[in-house]
Amino acid sequence: MFFKTIIMQSGNRRQLNNGHVSVADIVMTYGKPNAAVQALQGINFEVKPGELFGIIGPDGAGKTSLFRILTTLLLPTGGRAEVGGFDVVKDYQAIRNSVGYMPGRFSLYPDLTVAENLAFFATIFNTSISENYDLIKDIYLQIEPFRNRRAGQLSGGMKQKLALSCALIHRPSVLFLDEPTTGVDAVSRREFWEMLRRLKAQGITILVSTPYMDEAGLCERVALLQNGRMLGIDTPAGITASFGKLLLAVRNENMLPLLKLLKSFEEVEEAYPFGEYHHVVLKQGSEKDLRARLKAAGMEAEVITAVPGIEDCFMDLMKN
């Protein structure tokens, strides 16, 4: 576990020069040479100091492997990465002293109370709760009524807030959050992103990974990751603006037969379920043409023009 690893450090207290993160040609391979699996395949990107940067991708895309490399818990097979001007291999102790890491799986001590966990992690970093309380105050106030409850008995949202408090207690320069909103309710997700915006205002560089495409729009820039490869890096607005194709939303009362029919049309490049509609990308033609084509095939349907979102762009990039 990350925090237990920190306890075993030799006491080096060098701090990061800044919140800049640089990744160059990072490769991560698991398994034996004759049955190797490439989790990361030549990843390149940079994060500016104080930026809220999102790594967006489905399960198995390589997000956790990337974060474990950047937090010095995993040695890359190839390439180079720096956090705050320090190399993740050579300067691992300096990086561990100055970053916060919240793993996807709850990693605090379940038998310790809320207050005991927070005090424990403050001690690890040779600091105190009072010294950095201003940074975690807005978060900790929400869980303070449960300060004497064991961490393992907290709800998902409360565990999330406690883990974030522990990751921030030493005032890190860079904060890594690996799928922090997975498995929590919609209200807790919204509250969590509001907390991240307030932390960003404190000048902390934040890297957050998520499988939820709707959360991409809450980041300043996002990197789309699939099967260990970067599909694109841009602002959310820049990614959606690059779609460049006619996207239609189609629905009727028989959605499965409708989807099969849409996929059979030559003029349809892609069709996939999207909420209450099917999203349809056309190679050629117009909204009016598709409506007439459906009618000619004996299928009445509502057809409207749709605005591309991050998920539509991800699907398009993944295919191409």
C-alpha positions, 0 to 999 in steps of 0.5 A, spaced: 500 500 500 502 506 498 502 509 505 505 503 508 511 504 503 512 511 505 513 509 512 519 505 510 523 511 507 529 513 509 527 520 511 529 524 505 525 530 505 526 533 498 520 537 496 518 538 488 520 544 485 513 545 482 507 541 480 509 540 473 508 532 470 512 530 464 511 523 461 515 521 455 514 514 451 512 510 458 511 503 456 509 498 461 509 490 460 506 485 464 508 477 464 513 473 461 516 475 454 512 469 450 506 472 454 507 479 455 501 484 456 502 491 454 498 495 459 501 502 456 504 503 449 508 509 448 504 514 453 506 522 452 503 528 455 505 534 460 501 537 465 502 544 467 502 546 474 496 548 478 492 544 472 486 539 473 488 534 468 483 528 466 485 521 464 479 518 461 478 511 459 474 504 460 476 499 465 483 496 463 485 502 459 491 502 463 489 508 468 491 505 474 498 502 471 500 509 469 498 512 476 502 507 479 508 509 475 507 516 477 507 515 484 513 511 484 509 504 486 511 501 479 517 501 475 516 502 468 518 497 462 521 503 458 520 511 457 521 516 462 517 520 467 518 526 472 513 529 477 515 536 479 522 536 476 524 529 479 525 522 476 520 517 478 525 512 478 531 515 481 528 520 485 522 516 488 523 518 495 522 526 494 516 524 490 513 520 495 514 526 500 510 531 496 505 528 492 498 525 494 495 519 492 488 516 493 487 509 490 481 506 486 480 501 492 479 504 499 486 503 502 486 506 509 486 502 515 478 500 517 480 498 524 482 505 525 477 511 527 476 517 522 480 521 527 486 516 528 487 515 520 488 522 519 492 523 525 496 517 523 497 519 516 499 526 518 505 523 523 507 519 517 509 526 513 512 529 519 506 534 520 500 535 524 492 536 522 492 543 525 498 545 521 494 544 514 487 544 517 485 550 512 486 545 506 482 540 508 477 543 513 471 544 507 472 536 506 473 534 514 467 538 516 463 533 513 465 527 516 467 530 523 461 528 526 463 521 525 470 522 527 470 516 532 467 511 527 471 506 524 473 507 517 471 500 515 464 502 517 463 509 513 459 509 507 462 510 500 461 517 500 464 518 507 470 513 505 472 517 499 472 524 503 476 521 509 481 518 503 482 525 500 483 528 507 489 523 508 492 524 501 492 532 502 494 532 510 501 534 508 499 539 503 502 535 496 504 539 490 501 534 486 494 530 487 493 523 484 486 521 484 485 514 481 477 513 479 475 517 486 468 517 484 467 510 482 461 506 486 459 512 489 452 516 488 451 521 484 450 527 489 457 524 492 460 525 485 458 532 484 460 534 491 467 531 490 468 535 483 466 541 487 471 539 492 477 538 487 475 545 484 476 548 491 483 545 491 485 547 484 484 554 487 489 552 492 494 551 486 495 544 487 496 540 480 490 535 480 491 528 475 484 524 476 482 518 472 475 516 471 471 511 466 465 516 466 465 520 460 461 526 463 466 527 468 471 529 462 468 536 461 469 538 468 477 538 467 481 543 464 484 538 459 483 531 458 487 525 455 483 519 452 486 512 453 484 506 450 488 499 451 494 503 453 494 508 447 493 515 447 487 517 443 487 524 444 489 530 448 485 536 448 480 541 452 473 538 452 471 543 448 477 542 443 475 534 443 468 535 441 469 541 436 474 536 432 468 531 431 467 534 424 461 529 422 454 529 422 451 526 428 444 524 429 439 521 435 434 516 433 429 513 437 422 509 437 418 504 441 422 498 438 430 500 440 433 493 438 430 492 431 431 500 430 439 499 432 440 493 427 436 496 421 441 503 422 447 498 422 445 495 416 444 502 412 450 503 407 450 511 409 451 509 416 458 509 419 456 507 426 450 506 430 450 505 438 445 506 444 446 513 447 441 514 453 434 514 450 436 514 443 441 511 438 447 515 436 448 515 429 454 517 425 453 518 417 458 517 412 453 521 407 446 524 407 442 528 412 437 528 417 431 528 412 435 523 408 435 518 414 428 519 416 426 517 409 430 511 409 427 509 415 420 510 413 422 506 406 424 500 410 417 500 414 420 503 421 417 510 423 422 514 428 424 520 431 430 523 428 434 529 430 441 532 430 445 531 436 451 535 439 457 530 439 460 529 446 466 526 449 463 519 449 461 520 441 468 523 440 471 517 444 467 512 440 470 515 433 477 515 435 477 508 438 474 506 431 479 510 427 
